[in-house]
């Protein structure tokens, strides 16, 4: 009986630990329009992962996660994403910040499907998430000059106007 209880405990613990890891992206097919809706829970899980772990520049998990989110954002027929003017706001050549912003935007969009239809609202909330992530020193993410200006605008209650 004791071994059976230990087995059950280990099984439950193993399943819980599996939920904390990234998806095997090769198993999530996004080849045709109908593939993108079923991929949404995995995209949300991936975005949450990127926004929960400290930044590591050369992390394979991070790079694979960003590719996965980018593929979904570029292919989903249900949502439209644009980054042209946002890149100017957070640092044109700062792909690390842009990647984190993509994760924040995907997260907000999937958690707030109705509100995210308003692109201004979605962008504002994604920016707030990005600022929160960057302001947490434990995340090891350096802010660009442009992002520091947005953080200052937020502290003055003027973030929306600055975007």
Beta strands, then each sheet from edge to edge (+ up, - down):
end
